[in-house]
Amino acid sequence: MIHRIGNTDIQPRHRLSCHCGAVVLELELPDGVVDPHRCDCSLCRRKGAITSGVPLNALHVIAGEEVLRCYQFNTLTAKHYFCGNCGIYTHHQRRSNPNEYGYNVGCLEVSVHSGT
């Protein structure tokens, strides 16, 4: 479990956003970032994103639902969401566990710079 990224403590309710800021999600992360990993499916391998997961009811769209786009392939079970403006992948409903969302750890709102 990761409880701190850069200079930022991971909060029990933590925000995640796309690059342009149009899509903002709030995640319930009471245990921090749990089991971050790179998925090896054909899509995620190409995205290179590091993902972690939360139950479906622990992800809340705060802003930008209207700009979210969904991409599905193969069995059409997984739903991969990305911002229709900037193209950044924010989250996906998993094929391996449809009761869970995977989210892009790189989209968590954190400060990784020392300021110098």
Stockholm file with secondary structure:
# STOCKHOLM 1.0

chainA/1-116         MIHRIGNTDIQPRHRLSCHCGAVVLELELPDGVVDPHRCDCSLCRRKGAITSGVPLNALHVIAGEEVLRCYQFNTLTAKHYFCGNCGIYTHHQRRSNPNEYGYNVGCLEVSVHSGT
#=GR chainA/1-116 SS CBCEETTEECCSEEEEECSSSSCEEEEECTTCBCSCBCCCSHHHHHHCCCEEEEEGGGEEEEECGGGEEEECCTTSCCEEEEETTTCCEEEEECSSCTTEEEEEGGGBCCCCCCCC
#=GC SS_cons         CBCEETTEECCSEEEEECSSSSCEEEEECTTCBCSCBCCCSHHHHHHCCCEEEEEGGGEEEEECGGGEEEECCTTSCCEEEEETTTCCEEEEECSSCTTEEEEEGGGBCCCCCCCC
//
